[in-house]
């Protein structure tokens, strides 16, 4: 076989096998370590790139999850905003103006309150009772402001990341305040 250049130390050597790329066991060890490090670096940069360009749908879902967790914890001592039930049921973060019809209000705290699953899912939000209790809770002025026109909002993945981080931080602060 013709001589080759070692991929680790760049010395010329005569290989024993046609697949041999290094001149000695010492160079083989160093070369293997170098390859492992390169592979880990490549994987790290790939993960970082994927996180940076995470699908906007995933970012939206994570933001909604963080926002809803905050709302449920914020209103943990209140009953259902629509029917008033306080225990024995599962609670959601129910929106007065739905997220589908009014995406610009999806992350507005006055628009979202603790609501039992029965009202939220099976009674379409029980909106008449929701409005009456909402008026008592936030006041007439804020309710009318919520019901007024809001321009459409186009959110980016970064906007959703910021919303997620904001509500995770607020939830953490609420829980810390509970422990004091």
C-alpha positions as CSV (number, residue, x, y, z in Angstrom):
1,X,0.0,0.0,0.0
2,X,1.1,3.5,-0.7
3,X,2.0,5.8,2.2
4,X,-0.6,8.2,3.7
5,X,-0.6,11.3,5.7
6,X,-1.8,10.9,9.4
7,X,-5.0,12.8,10.0
8,X,-3.9,13.6,13.5
9,X,-0.2,14.5,13.4
10,X,0.2,15.0,9.6
11,X,3.3,12.6,9.5
12,X,3.7,10.3,6.5
13,X,3.2,6.5,7.4
14,X,2.7,3.2,5.7
15,X,-0.7,1.8,6.7
16,X,-1.3,-1.9,7.6
17,X,-4.9,-1.7,6.4
18,X,-6.5,0.3,3.6
19,X,-8.9,1.9,6.1
20,X,-6.2,3.1,8.5
21,X,-6.1,6.9,8.7
22,X,-3.7,7.5,11.7
23,X,-0.1,6.4,12.2
24,X,-0.2,5.1,15.8
25,X,-2.5,4.1,18.7
26,X,-1.7,7.4,20.4
27,X,-2.8,9.3,17.3
28,X,-5.9,7.1,17.0
29,X,-6.9,8.0,20.6
30,X,-6.4,11.8,20.0
31,X,-8.1,11.6,16.6
32,X,-11.1,9.8,18.2
33,X,-11.4,12.4,21.0
34,X,-11.2,15.2,18.3
35,X,-14.0,13.5,16.3
36,X,-16.2,13.1,19.4
37,X,-15.7,16.7,20.3
38,X,-16.6,17.8,16.7
39,X,-19.7,15.6,16.8
40,X,-20.9,17.1,20.1
41,X,-20.2,20.7,18.9
42,X,-22.2,19.9,15.7
43,X,-25.1,18.5,17.8
44,X,-25.0,21.5,20.1
45,X,-25.2,24.0,17.3
46,X,-27.9,22.0,15.6
47,X,-30.0,22.0,18.8
48,X,-29.4,25.7,19.2
49,X,-30.4,26.4,15.6
50,X,-33.6,24.3,16.0
51,X,-34.5,26.1,19.3
52,X,-33.9,29.5,17.6
53,X,-36.2,28.6,14.7
54,X,-38.8,26.7,16.7
55,X,-42.1,26.5,14.9
56,X,-44.4,29.4,15.7
57,X,-47.2,27.0,16.5
58,X,-45.1,25.4,19.2
59,X,-44.2,28.8,20.6
60,X,-47.9,29.8,20.6
61,X,-48.9,26.6,22.5
62,X,-46.1,27.2,25.1
63,X,-47.2,30.8,25.6
64,X,-50.9,29.7,26.0
65,X,-49.9,27.0,28.5
66,X,-47.9,29.5,30.6
67,X,-50.6,32.2,30.4
68,X,-53.4,29.7,31.4
69,X,-51.3,28.3,34.3
70,X,-50.9,31.9,35.6
71,X,-54.6,32.7,35.3
72,X,-55.7,29.5,37.1
73,X,-53.2,30.2,39.9
74,X,-54.2,33.9,40.1
75,X,-57.8,33.0,40.5
76,X,-57.3,29.9,42.7
77,X,-59.4,31.3,45.5
78,X,-62.3,32.4,43.3
79,X,-65.1,30.1,42.0
80,X,-66.0,29.7,38.4
81,X,-66.5,33.1,36.8
82,X,-69.7,31.8,35.1
83,X,-71.5,29.6,37.6
84,X,-69.6,30.2,40.8
85,X,-68.8,26.6,41.6
86,X,-65.7,26.5,43.9
87,X,-64.6,22.8,44.1
88,X,-65.2,19.3,42.9
89,X,-64.6,20.1,39.3
90,X,-61.7,20.7,36.9
91,X,-60.9,24.4,36.2
92,X,-59.7,26.0,33.0
93,X,-58.6,29.5,32.1
94,X,-61.8,30.5,30.2
95,X,-61.8,33.5,27.9
96,X,-64.7,36.0,27.7
97,X,-63.9,36.8,24.1
98,X,-62.7,33.6,22.6
99,X,-59.1,33.2,21.4
100,X,-60.3,32.0,18.0
101,X,-62.6,35.0,17.3
102,X,-60.4,37.5,19.1
103,X,-56.7,36.5,19.0
104,X,-55.7,40.0,19.8
105,X,-57.2,39.5,23.3
106,X,-55.8,36.0,23.9
107,X,-53.2,37.2,26.4
108,X,-55.3,40.0,28.0
109,X,-55.7,39.2,31.7
110,X,-59.1,41.0,32.0
111,X,-60.4,38.7,29.2
112,X,-59.4,35.4,31.0
113,X,-60.6,34.0,34.3
114,X,-60.9,30.7,36.2
115,X,-63.8,28.8,34.7
116,X,-65.1,25.3,35.4
117,X,-64.7,22.7,32.6
118,X,-68.5,22.3,32.4
119,X,-69.1,26.0,31.6
120,X,-66.1,26.4,29.4
121,X,-66.6,23.2,27.3
122,X,-70.3,22.3,27.4
123,X,-72.0,25.6,27.9
124,X,-69.9,27.6,25.3
125,X,-68.4,29.6,28.1
126,X,-71.8,30.3,29.8
127,X,-71.3,33.8,28.4
128,X,-74.3,35.6,29.9
129,X,-73.4,34.7,33.5
130,X,-69.7,35.2,32.7
131,X,-70.5,38.8,31.6
132,X,-72.5,39.6,34.8
133,X,-69.7,38.3,37.1
134,X,-67.0,39.8,35.0
135,X,-68.7,43.2,35.4
136,X,-68.6,42.8,39.2
137,X,-65.0,41.6,39.1
138,X,-63.3,44.1,36.8
139,X,-65.9,47.0,36.7
140,X,-68.1,48.4,34.0
141,X,-65.4,50.6,32.5
142,X,-62.9,47.7,32.0
143,X,-65.6,45.5,30.6
144,X,-66.7,48.0,28.0
145,X,-63.0,48.5,27.1
146,X,-62.7,44.8,26.6
147,X,-65.9,44.7,24.5
148,X,-64.7,47.6,22.3
149,X,-62.7,47.3,19.1
150,X,-59.2,46.0,19.2
151,X,-57.0,46.1,16.1
152,X,-55.7,42.7,14.8
153,X,-52.3,41.7,16.1
154,X,-49.7,39.7,14.2
155,X,-47.4,37.9,16.6
156,X,-44.0,36.4,15.8
157,X,-42.3,33.4,17.5
158,X,-40.3,35.9,19.5
159,X,-43.5,37.6,20.7
160,X,-44.8,34.2,21.9
161,X,-41.5,33.5,23.6
162,X,-41.6,36.8,25.4
163,X,-45.3,36.2,26.5
164,X,-44.3,32.7,27.8
165,X,-41.4,34.1,29.8
166,X,-43.5,36.9,31.2
167,X,-46.2,34.6,32.5
168,X,-43.8,32.0,33.8
169,X,-42.1,34.8,35.8
170,X,-45.4,36.2,37.0
171,X,-46.5,32.7,38.1
172,X,-43.2,32.1,39.9
173,X,-43.6,35.5,41.7
174,X,-47.2,34.6,42.7
175,X,-46.1,31.3,44.1
176,X,-43.2,32.9,46.0
177,X,-45.7,35.4,47.5
178,X,-48.0,32.5,48.6
179,X,-45.1,31.0,50.6
180,X,-44.4,34.2,52.5
